[in-house]
Amino acid sequence: MFEKLLIANRGAIACRILRTLRELSVKGVAVYSEADAASLHIQQADEAYSLGEGAAAGTYLSVEKILATAKACGATAIHPGYGFLSENAAFAEACETAGIAFVGPTPEQLRVFGLKHTARALARQHNIPLLEGTELLNSLDAALLAGETVGYPIMLKSTAGGGGIGMRVCHSADELRDCFEAVKRLGQNNFSDAGVFIEKYIQHARHLEVQVFGDGGGEVIALGVRDCSVQRRNQKVLEETPAPNLPDGMADELCRAAITLAKAVDYRSAGTVEFIFDSADGRFYFLEVNTRLQVEHGVTEQVWGVDLVRWMVQLAAGEMPPLRELQLKPHGHAIQARLYAEDPGREFQPSPGLLTYVDFPVAEGLRIDTWVEAGCEIPPYFDPMIAKLITWAPTREQARLDLHQALSNSQLYGVETNRDYLRQILLAIPFASGHPWTRCLEDLVYHANTFEVLSAGTQTSVQDYPGRLGYWAVGVPPSGPMDSRALRLGNRLLGNAEGTAALEITMSGPLLRFNCAAVVAVTGADIVLRLNDEAVPMNTALLIPAGATLNLGTIAGAGARSYLCVRGGLQVPDYLGSKSTFTLGQFGGHGGRALRAGDVLHLLPLEDLSCGNTLVPEPLGEVRTLRVIYGPHGAPEYFKPEYIETFFATQWEVHFNSSRTGVRLIGPKPLWARTDGGEAGLHPSNIHDNPYAIGAVDFTGDMPVILGPDGPSLGGFVCPVTVIEADLWQLGQLKAGDKICFTPVDIKTARDLALNWDQVWEPGLLAMQATRSDRQTEAMLSRASPLP
């Protein structure tokens, strides 16, 4: 057996291979692009080496770098995984020339099956059914003539590559003219081969494939038939084995054809023979051969109880047991879902970014191949697959239901994924009935319980009440809403728990597009609201139809912050017990930051459509009064008594440099009772480290700062007063130029006000009955802008 093997790949397949190498007591060597520096395959490898910065061309496709790394670390074998160099004959030859075993087919086999037209020629020699088609076409005129001969619709295909790249269905000569050069370019750009040919297109086709394994000496076995018909733009989405609802004897015929083709070249290692099955006439046709491990190999392993990676490594090392001696029988059913970082609501565009939360379930019969954990970055350079979720069960129906449950229990945050899209496919009739076809997803309408940020506003963040408690002693502030009253009122208006997460909006708000119906309320400082360009009121439960835009404008009058509450709340993960965003620490909320254009936030499905409830908030005065507890650093130890009198008599002005960390104040310079801070520092405001409270008025030098919910827990400055809990909400409504004054109260008064706060604001909440009837609500929903 090899002592050390290098894996020339990344992601889930690299982790999968490493798992088998550990079982074989083979040291696994990982290579990686710097964009994958946080990938699990680096942590799990015995050794890991960087291939440098950037995309695949300079990293995972660099034969020179990979071979140099293998030689330098002493690896005597390379497993290519799938994709990248896995079907590159020149790479396989270069490995052999360097004296390094290539864990895969021979270079000759890679060449024969690497181009679809040569594979078709070999299939024809061995009487394997083929779709009517052509050899390589050297001109558009030749293609147009072939199209008339074969008969439309036809499939124009690139001879090289795979993954659905370079394939176009043409229903007419005009469509063929439009896409001929485009398909040639795709082949040239992606696979350095511009060759194209035509095949007859099957309207109601299933994509079936047979897993084969050959010993390179003429023995080949087949491990059942997989159904990979559920595809989007020719890319596989769900795969399963055994293929459901095939005519009697069809699976055996497919396996015999696959074995015949593989034996024709004394096939070595793992491979897959792919077929098109015409559901209308019950016949199959050869499609192509993939000379590598397939992404969907896991479903075969689960049903047949084998480890294809182990076989590949053992065969390359000359330690594979004879295939004819293997006693193999399939058991049960397995289904795989490909989980991608992509947004189905925006034409499946990739969604690179930081995964801030990852939690996959653990269950009997569930296998998850992944490379991510919280803190991993999904790079923009590579295929955005996050994980493969595979369920095994005695029956197909149980495997289907288990996979739906596994997806439901999989929680990922930070990037958009196709998780909910996969769940909808599993419940849709074509797949649930066991009769999928390659175009069945074209009729599936995706529904997303989300809203999209079209523009983000000045500083819009997710906050919940009371924030992140219990970590103040170790320097983690509570964060939470600066105006907790407004957030709590908005949630009360919607029937939410008062701590439900909402959006805090500072000075100017976001433009949001709702992909589902929602009921919202906007509270706090007055801000202009427009629903589909029509003005709507604040402090009211509003029904937002699916497809509608909600524009939160600029706060023009009193106050600095507004709050958008949504019935059911924003579905973001907890971090240290709270959903609140702490931007300085870069955690919590949505990605640990303020919202940006393009962000997508998730909601619970809306069940309660009632709306129209209204509250009458207390107006903000021109001069705010903040009640405070005096101390701990007052007169005469720190300030002169006359200055404390001045402090309480002054109308302080809010400084422009204020934020959630603290509100700076402009006013009379302090009269200090001492000349310096002694051992604590030169300025008289300096003291040895002192625990702070939210709302403490902290003199940083000669300027007072009211500490906000994102402020420090400990510092070296004096604090003569602290704002009482019942008035902390007012900090959130202070902006530059506002005037405030401080009024001292005793501790008992402060406690009573905090305990009785519900009674203080409850009279201002008028729990009115919905102003819209059910019929009016239905009419409003019917006018919703449809999703594209």
MIMI-138334 format. One record per residue (C-alpha): z, x, y; residue in one letter. Coordinates in pm, whole numbers, plus 32768, in hexadecimal, padded with zeros to 4 digits. Last residue first. Layout:
ZXYA
...
END
This chain:
7B45702E8E43P
7C866F698E5FL
7C576E0A8EE4P
7CD46DBC9041S
7DD46CAA901DA
7D626B51908CR
7DD66AB88F43S
7F2C6B4F8F7EL
7F4B6A9690C8M
7EE4694F9028A
7FE3697C8F13E
80F169B59017T
8083687F90D7Q
809667B18F98R
81EF683A8F48D
825E67D190A3S
828668D091B5R
83B668D69296T
849769529183A
85F568D291B6Q
86BF698092C1M
87CA6A809271A
88216AC393DEL
88B36C1E93E0L
896B6C5F9527G
8AA46BB994A3P
8AAF6CBC9389E
8AC36DE69474W
8C356DF894BFV
8CAC6D509381Q
8BF56E5292B0D
8C966F66937EW
8DF56EF69324N
8E57702F9264L
8DB9711A9362A
8E4B7066948DL
8FA3705C93EAD
8F9371CF939ER
8F34722A9502A
9044714B958FT
914671EC94ABK
90CF734A950BI
90FE73129680D
8FE172DC9772V
8F4473C79872P
8E167359993FT
8CE674389964F
8BC274029A4DC
8A4E73FF9A11I
891274119ADFK
87B574289A47D
86C9752F9AD7G
864975B19988A
868B74C1986DK
87B7741797D5L
877D72FD96DCQ
87E673B895A3G
892C74239640L
898172B2966EQ
89B1728994F7W
8AE2736C9509L
8BA1725F95C6D
8C6671C194A7A
8CAF73189413E
8D637398954BI
8CC574A89620V
8D8F75EB960CT
8E3876989734V
8E9B77F697B1P
8DCC78B996B2C
8DE67A3596D4V
8CE07B1A963EF
8CD47BF8950AG
8C247B21940FG
8C357A5992CEL
8B897923924DS
8A4479639308P
8969784A9390G
887A776592D8D
8949762B931CP
896B7681948CG
8A63775D9547L
8A9876F596B0I
8A4978319775V
8B0C78A998A7P
8A7C79C89974M
8B5E7ADE99FBD
8B517BB998C6G
8B037ADE97A0T
8C0179D097F5F
8C0378E296CAD
8C3277709701V
8C7C76FF959DA
8BA675D59536G
8B80764393CDI
8CB777119389A
8CDC788893A1Y
8DBA797592DEP
8E217AA293B5N
8DC47C0D9387D
8E8C7CE79478H
8E707C8095E2I
8D737CC296F4N
8D5F7BDE9824S
8E157CE498F4P
8CE97DD098CFH
8D2F7F309852L
8D677EE696E5G
8E537E6895D4A
8F557F7F9601E
8F9D7F00975CG
8EC17DDF97BEG
8EA87E449929D
8F387E049A81T
901D7CE69A28R
90617B8A9AB0A
8EEF7B4F9ADBW
8E617A779BEBL
8D2579E69B55P
8BDB79D19C12K
8B9678709C84P
8A8277B29BD0G
894F77C79AF3I
897A77659988L
88D777DB9845R
88B676E39725V
88D1779095D3G
882477DC948AT
876276969492R
86C4770B95D5S
87047766973ES
86527860981DN
860177689933F
876D776399A0H
8829761899AAV
88DC75E39AF5E
8A5575C09B0CW
8AF674BB9BE9Q
8C3A756D9C35T
8D9974D89C4BA
8DFE753B9AE8F
8D9876A79B13F
8E2576B39C74T
8F7E76539BF2E
8F58775B9AE2I
8EF778509BF4Y
903578079CB6E
9106785D9B84P
906F79BD9B6CK
8FBC79ED9A23F
90187AB498EAY
91927AAC98B9E
91E079BA99D6P
912178E9998CA
9040788E9869G
8FD0791A971AH
9017781A9605P
8FF3773F96C0G
8FD675E39759Y
8F4374D2967FI
8E087442971CV
8D6973009790R
8C04732E9807L
8B9772619932T
8A2572539975R
89A0722E9AD6V
8866715B9AFCE
88DD707199EDG
8838703C9898L
880A6ED19837P
88D46E3E9714E
87E46DD29606P
87706C6D95CCV
87076C509461L
85E56B9493C8T
85886B0B9274N
84126ABD926AG
83CD6B2B9104C
83E86AB98F9DS
82F26B6B8EB5L
83F66BCC8DAED
83566C788C81E
82B86DAA8D23L
82786EC28C2BP
83596FE78C87L
82D070D28D8BL
8231722A8D86H
81DC73138EA5L
808E73C08ED5V
806674E28FC8D
7F0C7513905CG
7F80754A91C0A
80CE75FB91B8R
82337581918DL
835B765691F6A
83D2774B90F1R
849077778FACG
836477088EE0G
839975998F31H
850F75648F57G
85F0767E8EE5G
85C277F28F0FF
853778EB9008Q
868C7966907BG
862E794391EAL
85747800919CT
869A774F90FDF
85FA760A908AT
86DC74F99003S
86A974788EA1K
881274BD8E42S
88E775288D1BG
88A8769D8D24L
873276548D35Y
86D774F08CE0D
856F74A38C8FP
848973DC8D75V
8436726E8D42Q
845171E08EA0L
851C70A18EB0G
85126F588DF6G
84AC6E9A8F2ER
84336FA09023V
84F27026914FC
844070CC9270L
8540715E935FY
852471AB94D1S
85A872D49592R
85BA734B96FAA
865A723897C6G
860F71849909A
84AA71379965G
835971CA98FDA
837E720B978BI
821972559720T
814571999623G
818A712594C0L
803C70BB942CN
80416FF192ECL
7EFB6FE8922FT
7EA36ED89133A
7E036F0E8FDDG
7F096E458F26A
7FAB6D4B9011P
80DB6DAD90E3I
81DD6C9590FAL
82CC6CCF921AL
84486CA7921AA
849C6CAB938BT
85556DA39469N
840B6E09950AM
82F96D139557P
81876D1D9500V
805E6D7A95DDA
7F0A6D5A9533E
7E3E6E9594F4D
7E526E6E9376N
7FCC6E52939FL
802C6EE594EER
818D6F499549L
81F36FCD96A1V
8343707E9693I
8495700A970ED
85A870F19693A
8650708C954DG
85B56F9E9451T
846C6F73939BV
84686E839274A
83896E879145V
830A6DA19032V
81FA6E3B8F5CA
80AA6DE28EC2A
7FFC6F0A8E24C
7F1E702A8E94N
7FC670318FE9F
7F28710D90F4R
801971AF91E6L
7FF372329349L
812B72F593A2P
822272DE94C0G
826A737F960BS
83C273CF969BM
846C74239550T
843073439423I
852873329302E
848472A491CAL
855871E690D0A
8636722A8FA1A
872171118F35T
888971498FA9G
88C06FE59025E
885D6F508ED6A
87206E918F15N
870B6D218F77G
85FC6D619077L
86D16D2391ADL
87F36DE59117R
87086F0D90E9N
869F6F009253G
88066EDE92C6L
8870700B91F9R
875770DF9289L
87A5707793EEA
891B70B593C6R
88E872079323S
8844728F945CD
882974009406M
87C4739592A8P
882E74729184G
886F75EA9195S
89B3762790D8P
89BE779B9123P
89BA789F900DV
8A9E79BF9075G
8B7A79E28F42V
8C9279088FCAA
8B967801903DW
8B2077C98ED7Y
8BCF76818E86G
8AEB75928F3EL
8970759C8F5ER
891474729034G
89DD733F9091P
88DE729E909DY
877B73039045D
867373CE90F9Q
8500741490C7V
845A74C891E9S
8376748E9312T
837675969421Q
825F756F9520T
817F746F947CG
80EF748E931EA
7F867421932AS
7ED37373920BL
800E73719136V
7FBC72B28FF9E
807D71918F64F
80C471608DF7T
80E470678CDEN
7F8D70C38C57A
7E9D6FDB8BA1H
7D6970708AFDY
7C4E6F838AABV
7BC76FCB894EL
7A5C6F64891ED
79D670C88930E
7AE371308839L
7A1970A88713C
78FD719E874AR
792D72788616T
798A715C852FW
7AD970D384BEP
7B086FDE839CH
7C7070118325G
7CE96ECA83BDS
7DDE6F7B84A5A
7CCB70688515F
7BC76F6A857FP
7CCE6E6385DDI
7D8C6F2786E6A
7EFA6F77869CL
7EC470E7864CL
7DD371028772I
7EDD707E8862Q
7FD7718387EER
7ED57295881EL
7E9672218985Y
800D721F89C0D
8027738D895CR
7EF074018A19N
7FBD74EB8AF2T
800C75178C64E
80CC764D8CC3V
823976888D21G
82D975B38C17Y
82C975968AA0L
838674A089C4Q
831F745C8860S
83D3732687DDN
82AB723F8818S
81C5733F8778L
82A1734D8644A
82AF71D28636Q
813471B4863FH
811F72C18536L
821572058459D
814E70C4847EL
800C71708414R
80B3722982F1A
814B70E0827AQ
7FF870358285E
7F4F715581D2R
8042714780AFT
8130723D8008P
817A72DD8159A
811774198214W
81187437838ET
807075478456I
80A4758B85C8L
7FC576A0864FK
803F7740878EA
7FF077A688F3I
7E7277AA88EFM
7DF078138A46P
7CCC78E989C9D
7CDD7A218A9EF
7CCC7AA28C04Y
7D9D79A88CC8P
7EE77A238C3AP
7FF379368BB6I
813079E98C24E
825879EC8B3CC
83B079AF8BD4G
8416789E8AE2A
838178F0898FE
821F7928891DV
815979B987FBW
8135788B871DT
80FC781D85B6D
81CD76E98574I
820476688415R
82A1751483D1L
82E1749C826DG
8456747882ABE
84A1747B841DA
84E7756E8537V
847B74FD8690P
83D475D68799F
8484761788E2D
83DD76D789FBV
844676D68B69Y
83D077A08C94T
827677EA8C0DL
81D578AE8D26L
8069786F8D7EG
7F0F78288CFAP
7E9576BF8CE5S
7D3676BD8C5CP
7C5B759A8CCFQ
7C5E747A8BDDF
7B8C73998CBEE
7CAD736D8DAFR
7D8B72718CFBG
7D69732F8BB4P
7E1774588C5AD
7E0E75978B8EE
7F0E76808AF5A
7EAA76298991Y
7F5A75A1885DL
7E70759D8732R
7EDE7493863CA
7EE174D284C7Q
7EF373DB83A6I
7F69741B8242A
7F5A733F810BH
800573487FB9G
7FE3744A7EA5H
7EB775217E4DP
7EAF75E57D08K
7E94775C7CD1L
7EC978307B9CQ
7E4479857C00L
7DC37A527ADDE
7C547A2C7B3BR
7C9F7ABB7C93L
7D127C077C03P
7E4E7C817CB3P
7E0E7D267E06M
7E957E897E1FE
7D627F497E97G
7DEF7F727FF8A
7CDD7E97808FA
7D207D957F81L
7E977D9A7FC1Q
7E637D708138V
7D727C4B810FM
7E4A7BA78003W
7F807BC180DFR
7EBE7B258201V
7E4E7A09811FL
7FB179B080BDD
7FA378A27FB2V
8055775B7F62G
7F1376917F45W
7F6F757C8039V
8029764F8139Q
7F3777738122E
7E0B768F8154T
7EAB75F7828AV
7EF47755830EG
7D8A77CA8303H
7D3F76F38433E
7D0378128526V
7C16789F8421Q
7C3679F5837BL
7AEE7AA8838AR
79827A9B8323T
793A794083ABN
780E78BA82EFV
771A77BE8381E
769A76558371L
763375F58210F
75E1748781E4Y
76A373688141F
762F721480CDR
76D570BC80D3G
75AC700E817ED
76606F8382B0A
778F706982A8S
76B0719A82CED
778C72C38278F
775374058338I
77C6753C8282F
788F767882C4E
78D0779681D3V
7A1378498227T
7A7879AC81DCG
7B937A7E8152A
7B587BD280ADS
7A1A7C5C800ER
78DC7B9D7FC1Y
78067C187EA4D
76D47BBC7F7BV
764D7A9A7EA9A
77B27A577E33K
780779CD7F8CA
76DF78DE7F8DL
7721785E7E2FT
789678387E75I
784D77637FA8A
775776867EE9A
785076557DCDR
796575FD7EC4C
788B74F97F70L
7829745C7E25E
7996744B7DB7D
79F973A07EFEA
78DE72A37ED3M
7946723A7D74G
79AD70DD7DDBD
794270907F3FP
7A20712B804CL
7B37705980E5N
7C1871708164P
7BD272E68173A
7CEC739180B8P
7D4B742881A3T
7D6773F78316E
7CED74708467E
7D2B73EC85C7L
7C90746A870FV
7B57752786ABK
7A6B758787C4Q
790E74ED87C0N
794574528917R
7A8473B28896R
7AA773AC871FQ
7B4E72DB8613V
7A64732184F1S
7B22744A8463C
7B5073C48302D
7BBA74D2820ER
7B3874E780ACV
7BE675947F8BG
7C4A76F97F45L
7B0C77937EBDA
7B0E78C87DE0I
7A1F79F07DD7V
79F57B077CD7E
78C27BE37D06G
79627D347D46G
79C17D0C7EB2G
7AFF7C537E51D
7A977B0A7EF1G
7B5A79FA7FA1F
7ACD78AE800EV
7B49779A80F2Q
7A52767D80F3V
79ED75C5822FE
799E7465829DL
792473EF83F2H
78D9727C83E0R
779D71EF8477A
7744709E8509H
761170F485DAQ
75907213850BI
74C0730185E0Y
739673AB853CK
73AD751F8575E
730375FA8678I
730E777186B0F
7388786987B4V
739679E587D5G
742D7A6A8918A
75157B65886DD
761C7C2D8928S
772C7B3F88A7F
77BE7A9A89DDN
76C07AEB8AECN
758D7AEE8A0CQ
75E779B5894BG
764B78FA8A85L
7509796B8B2FR
743478E58A12K
74F1779A8A21V
74AC77808B97A
733B77D78B6CE
730476B28A7FF
73E975BA8B32C
730874FE8C22D
71CB75148B53R
728274878A24L
730873698AF8E
71A673198B6AD
712673278A04A
7221721C89A3S
737271DF8902H
73E873468919C
753D73AB8892V
75A475008912R
765476218863M
768C777B88F5G
7805779788D2I
78A276AC87D1G
799877B68761G
7881788786CDG
77B979BF8708G
76487A0086D5A
75207920867ET
7544785487BES
750276E98770K
742675CC87ECL
748E74928731M
738773818709I
737672118759P
725171FC873BY
714F72448630G
711F73848566V
6FAD739F85C3T
6FD1732A872BE
70F574178764G
7037753186BDA
6F19750A87B6L
700F750B88D6L
70BD7642884CA
6F7476FC8825A
6F1A76A4898CD
7070771C89FEL
7030786F8965S
709679608851N
713D786E8764L
720778F88642L
71C1784084FAE
71B576CA84FET
726C7592848CG
729874818388E
74017489831EL
7440756781F5L
74A7751F808EP
750376567FC3I
73DE76BC7EECN
744478297ECAH
732778BA7F95Q
735D77AB809FR
74C6781680C7A
7456797D8101L
735F790D820DA
7469783582B3R
7550796282C5A
74387A278369T
740A7910846DH
757E78F284ADK
75AF7A5D8505L
76F67AFC8494G
76C47A95832AF
75E37BB582C5V
76797CA683C2R
77E67C6A8362L
77857C8681F6Q
76E57DDB8235E
78187E5182FAP
78F47DFA81CFT
79E47CD681E4P
7B477CF1826DG
7C6C7DDC8292V
7BAB7F098317F
7C41803F8276A
7C51816F8358I
7B9882AF82FAG
7AFD82CF8454A
79A4827E83C7T
7A388149831DE
7ACF80D08463C
7989810E851EA
78D080458417E
79BA7F1C8444A
79917F3A85BDF
78167F3C859FA
78267E0A84BEA
78E67D3E85BEN
796C7C068517E
7ADF7C3F8565S
7A9E7CFB86A8L
7B1C7BED879BF
7B4F7AAA86D7G
7C297A9C85A3Y
7D1F7B9C851AG
7C8E7CFE8531P
7D717DA2842CH
7D5C7F1B844DI
7DC080168341A
7E378180832CT
7F178177845FA
7F8A82D384C4G
7FFA82838626C
7EF1835886D1A
7DDC82F785E1K
7E1B81838609A
7E3581A68784T
7CEB82618799A
7C4A815786BEL
7CC5804287A5I
7C6380F588E6K
7B008149886FE
7AC07FF187DCV
7B1A7F4C8927S
7B027DD788E2L
7C7A7D9B88EEY
7CA07E5F8A32T
7B8A7EAF8B28G
7AA27D928ACEA
7BC67CAA8A7EA
7C4C7C858BDEA
7D1C7D668CB8G
7E167E7F8CB0E
7E4C7F8B8BABG
7E337F9A8A31L
7FAD7FB48A16S
804B802988D2Y
814E7F8087F6A
8213800186CBE
82E47F5085C5D
82557E078640A
83277CD08680Q
83627D0C87F2Q
81F27D4F8836I
81877C21876BH
82767B4B8836L
819D7B71896CS
82497BE58AAEA
81517D008AF8A
80257C208AB5D
7F7E7C5D8C08A
7FB77DD08BC8E
7EB87DAD8AB0S
7F4D7DE9895FY
7F4C7EB68823V
80407E76870BA
80927F5A85E6V
812C7EC084B0G
81E77F9783B7K
81A67F1F8254V
82CF7EA68187S
81F27D9680EBL
82D37C808171E
82D57D2A82C5R
815A7D3C82B9L
81477BC58279T
820A7B7283B4R
81427C6F847CL
80017BBC841DI
80827A7084A5R
81017B1085E6C
7FA87BA78622A
7F077A5985D0I
7FE379A386CBA
7F8D7A8287F2G
7ED17BC887EAR
7DD57C8F8720N
7D807DE18690A
7EAB7DEA85A7I
7EF57F4D8539L
7F787F9583DAL
8077809C836EK
80E8810D8217E
7FC2806E8167F
800080008000M
END
